[in-house]
Amino acid sequence: MIHLNKLYSEPAVFEPILFKSGINIILGEKSEGSKKTNGVGKSISIEFLNFCLLKKSSDSRVSLIPKTVIDDDTNILLDFFIAQNRMTVSRNLGHPDSVIIFKNGTEIKFDNIEDASDFLGNLYFENFPVNETRISFRNLLAPIIRDERSEFKDIIKCFDTNKKIP
């Protein structure tokens, strides 16, 4: 089981997002002078969440944020549990391909997203037989974290409709 706790940044460039048990919905609040909820941060919150859940930076809109808005030295962090393990994933906007994972307080550094994904996937499936084929951490999450360009047509086809992904 994976249970999300908190999405935040260091230094704090946005208000931390706390997750409760059950279904969490991100709603935009209307700004002063407008009844619309456009541009209040709903989509970028999801992008930051996906970024911490090891989405490739080349596929993420996080890489498109201007440096004048958020500095490259900013770390985006996600606290969560996998089974009984307290985890924190930290990714730096200036070095998006390296990942730091804290497992029960112990720091583990990864030079690439694939190794970090393998680590989290193996941790998730540690109680399953080793000889079984295991899916990656990102593939495990794909049906519940859909690409917004998937058009939400099919639960199996959760990726951008322009990509040919099996």
C-alpha positions as CSV (number, residue, x, y, z in Angstrom):
1,M,0.0,0.0,0.0
2,I,1.1,3.5,-0.8
3,H,-0.1,6.4,1.4
4,L,0.8,10.0,0.4
5,N,1.3,12.4,3.3
6,K,2.7,15.8,2.1
7,L,4.0,17.5,-1.1
8,Y,6.2,20.5,-0.4
9,S,9.3,22.4,-1.5
10,E,12.6,23.6,0.0
11,P,12.8,26.5,0.1
12,A,9.1,26.9,0.5
13,V,7.8,28.3,-2.9
14,F,4.3,27.0,-2.5
15,E,2.0,26.0,0.4
16,P,2.5,22.4,1.4
17,I,-0.3,20.1,0.2
18,L,-1.4,17.6,2.9
19,F,-3.1,14.3,1.9
20,K,-5.7,12.6,4.0
21,S,-6.8,8.9,3.9
22,G,-9.2,8.2,1.1
23,I,-9.7,10.2,-2.1
24,N,-8.0,13.6,-2.3
25,I,-9.2,16.2,-4.7
26,I,-7.3,19.3,-5.6
27,L,-9.6,22.2,-6.2
28,G,-8.6,25.7,-7.1
29,E,-9.9,28.6,-5.0
30,K,-11.3,31.6,-6.8
31,S,-8.9,34.6,-6.7
32,E,-9.9,38.2,-5.7
33,G,-11.6,40.0,-8.5
34,S,-12.4,36.8,-10.5
35,K,-14.8,33.9,-10.2
36,K,-12.5,31.7,-12.3
37,T,-10.1,29.1,-10.9
38,N,-7.7,29.3,-13.9
39,G,-4.0,29.8,-13.0
40,V,-4.3,29.1,-9.3
41,G,-1.9,26.1,-9.4
42,K,-4.1,22.9,-9.7
43,S,-2.2,21.5,-12.7
44,I,1.3,22.4,-11.5
45,S,0.5,20.8,-8.2
46,I,-0.3,17.6,-10.0
47,E,2.9,18.0,-12.1
48,F,5.0,18.4,-8.9
49,L,3.3,15.3,-7.5
50,N,4.1,13.4,-10.6
51,F,7.7,14.8,-10.6
52,C,8.2,13.3,-7.1
53,L,6.6,10.1,-8.2
54,L,9.5,9.8,-10.7
55,K,8.0,11.1,-13.9
56,K,10.8,11.8,-16.4
57,S,11.6,15.5,-16.5
58,S,11.5,15.5,-20.3
59,D,7.8,14.4,-20.1
60,S,7.0,16.9,-17.3
61,R,5.8,20.5,-17.5
62,V,7.9,21.2,-14.4
63,S,10.9,21.7,-16.8
64,L,9.0,24.5,-18.5
65,I,8.7,26.7,-15.4
66,P,10.7,29.8,-16.0
67,K,13.8,30.3,-13.8
68,T,12.4,33.7,-12.8
69,V,9.4,32.0,-11.1
70,I,11.2,29.1,-9.3
71,D,14.9,28.9,-8.8
72,D,16.9,25.9,-10.0
73,D,18.1,25.2,-6.5
74,T,14.5,24.4,-5.4
75,N,13.8,20.9,-4.2
76,I,10.4,19.4,-4.6
77,L,9.6,16.7,-1.9
78,L,6.9,14.1,-1.3
79,D,6.5,12.3,2.0
80,F,4.7,9.0,1.8
81,F,4.5,5.5,3.1
82,I,5.2,2.2,1.2
83,A,3.9,-0.5,3.6
84,Q,5.5,0.4,6.9
85,N,8.4,2.4,5.4
86,R,8.4,6.1,5.8
87,M,9.7,7.6,2.6
88,T,10.6,11.0,1.2
89,V,11.5,11.6,-2.4
90,S,13.4,14.7,-3.2
91,R,14.1,16.0,-6.7
92,N,16.0,19.2,-7.5
93,L,14.7,21.4,-10.4
94,G,18.2,22.1,-11.5
95,H,19.2,18.4,-11.5
96,P,15.9,16.6,-12.3
97,D,17.5,13.3,-13.3
98,S,19.1,12.6,-9.9
99,V,16.9,11.5,-7.0
100,I,17.3,11.4,-3.3
101,I,15.1,9.0,-1.3
102,F,15.0,8.9,2.4
103,K,13.8,5.5,3.7
104,N,13.0,5.7,7.4
105,G,15.4,8.6,7.7
106,T,18.3,7.0,5.8
107,E,19.4,8.9,2.7
108,I,19.9,7.0,-0.5
109,K,21.1,8.8,-3.7
110,F,20.3,7.8,-7.2
111,D,22.0,9.2,-10.4
112,N,19.0,8.4,-12.5
113,I,15.2,8.0,-12.3
114,E,15.2,4.3,-13.5
115,D,17.3,3.2,-10.5
116,A,15.1,5.1,-8.1
117,S,12.0,3.6,-9.7
118,D,13.5,0.1,-9.4
119,F,14.3,0.7,-5.8
120,L,10.7,1.8,-4.9
121,G,9.2,-0.9,-7.1
122,N,11.2,-3.6,-5.3
123,L,10.3,-2.1,-2.0
124,Y,6.6,-2.2,-2.9
125,F,6.8,-5.8,-4.1
126,E,9.2,-7.1,-1.4
127,N,6.7,-9.6,-0.1
128,F,6.1,-11.1,-3.5
129,P,8.2,-13.9,-4.9
130,V,11.4,-12.7,-6.6
131,N,10.9,-15.0,-9.6
132,E,7.6,-13.2,-10.5
133,T,7.8,-10.5,-13.1
134,R,7.5,-7.1,-11.5
135,I,6.3,-3.9,-13.1
136,S,8.0,-0.6,-12.5
137,F,7.0,1.9,-9.8
138,R,5.7,4.3,-12.5
139,N,3.7,1.6,-14.3
140,L,2.2,0.6,-10.9
141,L,0.9,4.2,-10.6
142,A,-0.1,4.8,-14.2
143,P,-3.8,3.9,-13.9
144,I,-4.3,6.3,-11.0
145,I,-2.1,9.1,-12.1
146,R,-3.2,9.7,-15.7
147,D,-1.6,12.0,-18.2
148,E,-4.0,14.8,-18.8
149,R,-3.4,14.4,-22.5
150,S,-4.7,10.8,-22.2
151,E,-8.2,12.2,-22.8
152,F,-9.4,9.8,-20.1
153,K,-10.8,7.5,-22.8
154,D,-9.6,4.2,-21.4
155,I,-8.3,3.0,-18.0
156,I,-5.6,0.9,-19.7
157,K,-4.5,3.7,-22.0
158,C,-3.5,6.3,-19.4
159,F,-0.7,8.0,-21.3
160,D,-0.6,10.9,-23.8
161,T,-2.7,9.8,-26.9
162,N,0.2,10.9,-29.2
163,K,2.5,8.3,-27.7
164,K,2.5,4.7,-28.7
165,I,2.9,3.0,-25.3
166,P,1.9,-0.6,-24.8
